[in-house]
Amino acid sequence: MSLVELLARADELGLAAGGLACLDRCVPLVGGDDEILRPLWASLAGDGSGAPSEEGDRDWGECVEQVRAKLYVAGVAEGDASAGGDGSAEGEAVALAHRMLGAAPAERTAAGLRAWSDTCSVAALRIHRLLDGSAGAGPGAGDAASAPSGAEIDAAFPVDAWREDRTPDMSPLVAAELRRQISVLELVAAHGPAGLRQARELTTEGRRVLRAVVSRRARGRA
């Protein structure tokens, strides 16, 4: 089943976990440590039922605002899909990660979570493509200066096609991120709240991979 199909079938818990997992894997780009999003994961786990509740919604909303405050990320109005950035691959990736957190809904409603989960899915795939050391062609392809821009990525490597399983043409880094997104949704769909622990483990692995990629690119610029 494609990622798009899994997202379409996901319930509120699956959508929240999917969006949160994407954000958590990319959180090093906004200066977050490994524990910064732990309260949001705990809010999802709640009483173990996974069902939205007034108390759970309040905890989620409070956690979102606290994380934004700690990382100095402002909320983003619904429908504002601009990524910003300084034109470099790193700048665009950082701007996309900020948008993921800025767009997090204050309430765990199905409509809000569906839009956010979709936003995070696309942003995370684009981030991994932007930072992929094999992004360009020819000598110096892994250099920051030669990495493709977001517009070039969208034209040459359509994210929608990846998410709909219409093309195998993706780098190993992007393919791994796509597999993690699919696995998180499958785990929560199959096991409910009990699947959140494994979802977090997958997310931790992905975060370490992305942090290593960012560090390697930084060393290459030094």
N, C-alpha and C positions, 0 to 999 in steps of 0.2 A: 504494500500500500504506500502511495506517495505521501510526502510530508503534507501537502495541501489537503489530501483526503483525511489524514489523521487529525489535522487541525479542525477540519469541518465537523468531525465526529466528536471532538473532545468536549468534555463537560467543563464547568467552571474550575474545578481543581486542576484538570489537565492543562487548561489554557494558562492558568496562573503559574503552574510549575514550568510549563514550556517557556513562557516569557521570562520568568525569573532565572531559569537555568541559562538562557542565552545571555542575559545581563550579567550573571555571576561569572560566566566564562570570560567576559570582556571587561570585568570591573577593574583589572589592573590599568586599563587605559584612562580611567578617571581618578586614579590614585587610591583606590580602595584596597584594603588588605583581604586576606582570606576569610575573615570573620565578619566583615562589614554587613553582609546580607543575611547573616544567621538569623536575626530576629524575624525577617520576612519568611524564611523557611519554617521557622517555629510557628509563625502565625498560620501558615498553610496547614501544618500538621494538626494544630488546634487540639480538639479532644479526641482525635483519631478517626472521626467520622468523615472528615473532608467536606462536610456540608457547610455552605455559607451560613453565618449567623450574625446577629447584630454585634455581638462582642467580637467575633472574628473579624468582621468588616472594620470595626473601630481599631482593633489592634493592627490590622494591615495598613490602614490609612495613616495611623500614627507612625508606624515603622517606615513607611515610604517617606514621610516628611522628615523624620529624623535622619535617614540616610542621605536625603538630598541636602539637608543642612550641613551634615558632616563633610560632604564632598563638594559643597558650594554649587550645587546643580539646581537651577530654577525649573519649575514646572513648565511643561510645554502645552500650548493650547491644542485641543483635539483637532486633527486635520492638518496641523503644521508639520509637514514632512521634510522641511529643509534641513540639511545636514550641517551646512556651514563649513568651517575648517579654513585652512590657509592655502589650500590647493595641493599640498603635499599629501602623500599617502598616509603618513602618520597623522597629519592634521585632520584629514577627513575621517580617519578611523576614530580618533579621539572625539570628534564632533558627533559621530554616529553613536558612540557609547554614551555620551552625555544625553543624546536625544532618547535613548532607550530608558534611562532612568527618569529623565524629565517627563516622559510620556506615561509613566506608570500611573494607572488609575487610582484615585483615592478610595474608591469603593470596588468591592469584588462583584461587580455585576457581569452577567454573561456578555453583554454588548461591549462593555469597556474592556474586559479581559480579552475578548476575541480580537479586537482592534490592536490592543497592545501586544499580544502574543504574535500576531502577524508582523507588526512593526519590528519587534525584536528578532524574529526569525530572519527577515530580510536583512536587517542591519548587521546581524552577526555573520551571516554569509558574506556580505560585502566587506566587512572588516577583515575577515580571514583572507579574502581575495586581495584586498589592498596591501596587506602585510606579507603576503606570500613571497618568499624569496625567489620563486621561479616565475613570478608574474609576467616579467617582460620576456622578450625574445632577444637572443644574441648576447654578446659580451656585456657584462655589467648589469644583467637583468635583475639581479638581486639588490642593486644599489637603490637607495631612496630616490635619487634624482631620476632614475630610469623607470621607476615603478609606474604603472598606469594610473590615470586619474579615475575618479568615480564614474565619470561620463564614459570614459573608454571601456571600463569594466562592464557597465550596463549594456554597451553596444556589442562588445565582443563575447561576453560571457553572461548571458541573460539569467539573472537569479531565478526568475519565474520558471524557466525551463528546468533548472536544477530541482526546484521544489516540487515540480510536477512530474519528475522522473522522466523527462523527455529527452535528456541528453546525458551521455557519460562524460562529456568534455569538461572535466574540472580537475584542479590540482589535488594532490593528496591532502593538503591542509584543509581545503574546502570540503573535500569528500568526507574527511573525518568529522568536521563540524556538522555536516548534514546528517551523518550517521548518529551523532550524539543527539541532535534535535529529534530525530525519529525515535531513538531508543527511549528518551525521556517520556515522550507521549505514549509510547507502547507500554512502558512500565507502569505509569499512572493509570492508564486505561485498564490494564490487566489486574492491578493490585490495589488501586485506590491509594489512600494515605500510606499504606505499607510500602508502596513503591517509591516514596519520596527519598528514603535513605539511599537506595541504589541510584536514584536520579542525581542526588547530591554527589555521590562518589564519581559518577561519570563527569559531572560538572567540574569537580575538583581536578580531575585529570585534564580536562580541556583547558581549564584556567592555567595550569602549569605549562601546558604546551604553548599557549598564546604568550604567557609571560616570557618564556624562553625565546620565542620569535622576536618579541619586542626588544629584549636584551641583545640578541644577536644583531639586529638592525642598528641598535644604538652603538654597539662596538664597531660596526662597519662604517659608521659616520665619524667616529672619533679619529 
